[in-house]
């Protein structure tokens, strides 16, 4: 049976307007336009401007497009670190950023906490060049508050701070007055087909990359910050990009602006409260994250133990596809994405089913 | 006026079946499926198997997906070169591969010929690790014959040879018995929306990358050959890829197989003969490449001199959008892609219009 809704945290449920936007794109020949044309520049400009409005990005930030958020781990380590980065690690994705820096020959350090936990200690070694935060750890469903990031910032005024905002935005606000860079991919909270990463950097990031370049460090080629910046200033990209993806991101961002971010946030809060409440009051299934403040509103994880497969099949038999637990938790947890593409109705159906599961 | 056909050599005309394939993809929830699911593995496997059949790729080659062909310039220089590469350069794109190797700290050398020319001298310095060939230089419309590549191979049995096949395939055959790697992007000959690169490597490439890795050389992170290979063996990708793009590539490749590559080649030959004949016999407009053997069948370039803008407007007023000349030739040449997506009828209309242009 084909599911009526998928709760896998990315690729996830596609936002309901996307298919219409693709139809319009074909009618307007968007997939055929040259990436060096005025038409493309208009799409680039319109998408980045809409994103800045939706996410509250100051004008001083630049927006770049990459192939994936995974790519940004590499580009950030190349362009923003000479020697030392420091990583707040509480799951598989924050760990992979750390490992990427190591693979590129940097000397990353990490403060690692158990799966299901958030961070308590904001201390970072002196002299750290780049601090990597994670707004929402998709593998464990743990969120990091802006207050915690603010504490890290106040103790480390000179370090660059980059936030992995994959699966956090647009629900979770990023405080651009305290972070220098953030990145995400479009197949999570934006409900789009995968194949596009978005990377935001401020002037301090640009200065750092230019300094590394001036010192003959290897910062990559076409997707180095200076190369991305030179093209972004013309509303272009160094390579032929995912033009249709950039167009669709702009269209869905405009949809979100029309719907209103406050409405989206209220609905997200409502849906997450519904599911967490059901999990807390369930006789056998529980929230995987015990500390309430750490519980993600966009990626909800249920501790399902040896009933995981049974609950999975039960939900699937009703047309709802949960996400597997990640890695070692594959057989003991289920994950539920709570993105703007997930309607209140489908969440109510999910929660009713879980309540009835014994 | 929205053009009825675009001859820009990529992004170019979209193959006529693509929109239907997207509709089917949405009906089957392809944009929502997890890139770690069996469904995705089936798509990966089916697309790579179809490509191997269409392009005549031996089973020993592996097929990887990247964000673009531009990315492969970087990945190839990182993974296949310790110190020295040698580049056959006859235009902007073969030059950028050379420059990418330089940006990554390699010591590339080049045999560079004038724009509009092909290669005569097959000599390569001894000890070169990687030889970069270009099957079709999109900026100038010059092709490189398999005979020339064979000569280079016979003189350099131990070097790796990589062929930039962007805008060449599927029309132009790649001789996989003499090259070790080739790459292309999908928005040229496959008539697809941009945002996906395809990279083929054999066991010698894998051995080279593993050797560099063993010697602690920086071969990148998620898109290093060992990382791409480990995931490709599971019919997966290291990052969340352009799932829809991989699906569409598979579907269009199957369309091409049904139509038959010989038919596609005959039609390409017919269309290119028609246009070159018209240009040769025209009173004012001429083929830009004087040597017939070097003339590309897939990217035809017209020397249009100070009539460039006039011819451009004339064709556009009839709904046909030519590609600008590249770089310095922007105001003196026009380029015409001749891909499977360009029907015989639209080419006949184009040629009739050019014949009538005075």
HADDOCK unambig.tbl for C-alpha pairs under 7 A between the chains (distance, minus, plus):
assign (segid A and resid 10 and name CA) (segid B and resid 34 and name CA) 6.88 0.50 0.50
assign (segid A and resid 11 and name CA) (segid B and resid 32 and name CA) 5.16 0.50 0.50
assign (segid A and resid 11 and name CA) (segid B and resid 33 and name CA) 6.12 0.50 0.50
assign (segid A and resid 11 and name CA) (segid B and resid 34 and name CA) 5.51 0.50 0.50
assign (segid A and resid 12 and name CA) (segid B and resid 32 and name CA) 4.91 0.50 0.50
assign (segid A and resid 13 and name CA) (segid B and resid 32 and name CA) 5.59 0.50 0.50
assign (segid A and resid 14 and name CA) (segid B and resid 32 and name CA) 6.28 0.50 0.50
assign (segid A and resid 31 and name CA) (segid B and resid 193 and name CA) 4.94 0.50 0.50
assign (segid A and resid 32 and name CA) (segid B and resid 11 and name CA) 5.17 0.50 0.50
assign (segid A and resid 32 and name CA) (segid B and resid 12 and name CA) 4.91 0.50 0.50
assign (segid A and resid 32 and name CA) (segid B and resid 13 and name CA) 5.60 0.50 0.50
assign (segid A and resid 32 and name CA) (segid B and resid 14 and name CA) 6.29 0.50 0.50
assign (segid A and resid 33 and name CA) (segid B and resid 11 and name CA) 6.11 0.50 0.50
assign (segid A and resid 34 and name CA) (segid B and resid 10 and name CA) 6.89 0.50 0.50
assign (segid A and resid 34 and name CA) (segid B and resid 11 and name CA) 5.50 0.50 0.50
assign (segid A and resid 67 and name CA) (segid B and resid 67 and name CA) 5.08 0.50 0.50
assign (segid A and resid 68 and name CA) (segid B and resid 240 and name CA) 6.90 0.50 0.50
assign (segid A and resid 70 and name CA) (segid B and resid 239 and name CA) 5.96 0.50 0.50
assign (segid A and resid 74 and name CA) (segid B and resid 221 and name CA) 6.79 0.50 0.50
assign (segid A and resid 100 and name CA) (segid B and resid 221 and name CA) 5.89 0.50 0.50
assign (segid A and resid 103 and name CA) (segid B and resid 220 and name CA) 6.93 0.50 0.50
assign (segid A and resid 103 and name CA) (segid B and resid 221 and name CA) 5.89 0.50 0.50
assign (segid A and resid 104 and name CA) (segid B and resid 218 and name CA) 6.03 0.50 0.50
assign (segid A and resid 104 and name CA) (segid B and resid 220 and name CA) 6.10 0.50 0.50
assign (segid A and resid 104 and name CA) (segid B and resid 221 and name CA) 6.75 0.50 0.50
assign (segid A and resid 193 and name CA) (segid B and resid 31 and name CA) 4.94 0.50 0.50
assign (segid A and resid 193 and name CA) (segid B and resid 244 and name CA) 6.80 0.50 0.50
assign (segid A and resid 194 and name CA) (segid B and resid 240 and name CA) 6.70 0.50 0.50
assign (segid A and resid 194 and name CA) (segid B and resid 241 and name CA) 6.24 0.50 0.50
assign (segid A and resid 194 and name CA) (segid B and resid 242 and name CA) 5.15 0.50 0.50
assign (segid A and resid 194 and name CA) (segid B and resid 243 and name CA) 6.25 0.50 0.50
assign (segid A and resid 195 and name CA) (segid B and resid 241 and name CA) 5.21 0.50 0.50
assign (segid A and resid 195 and name CA) (segid B and resid 242 and name CA) 3.81 0.50 0.50
assign (segid A and resid 218 and name CA) (segid B and resid 104 and name CA) 6.05 0.50 0.50
assign (segid A and resid 220 and name CA) (segid B and resid 103 and name CA) 6.92 0.50 0.50
assign (segid A and resid 220 and name CA) (segid B and resid 104 and name CA) 6.09 0.50 0.50
assign (segid A and resid 221 and name CA) (segid B and resid 74 and name CA) 6.79 0.50 0.50
assign (segid A and resid 221 and name CA) (segid B and resid 100 and name CA) 5.88 0.50 0.50
assign (segid A and resid 221 and name CA) (segid B and resid 103 and name CA) 5.87 0.50 0.50
assign (segid A and resid 221 and name CA) (segid B and resid 104 and name CA) 6.73 0.50 0.50
assign (segid A and resid 239 and name CA) (segid B and resid 70 and name CA) 5.96 0.50 0.50
assign (segid A and resid 240 and name CA) (segid B and resid 68 and name CA) 6.90 0.50 0.50
assign (segid A and resid 240 and name CA) (segid B and resid 194 and name CA) 6.69 0.50 0.50
assign (segid A and resid 241 and name CA) (segid B and resid 194 and name CA) 6.24 0.50 0.50
assign (segid A and resid 241 and name CA) (segid B and resid 195 and name CA) 5.21 0.50 0.50
assign (segid A and resid 242 and name CA) (segid B and resid 194 and name CA) 5.16 0.50 0.50
assign (segid A and resid 242 and name CA) (segid B and resid 195 and name CA) 3.80 0.50 0.50
assign (segid A and resid 243 and name CA) (segid B and resid 194 and name CA) 6.25 0.50 0.50
assign (segid A and resid 244 and name CA) (segid B and resid 193 and name CA) 6.80 0.50 0.50
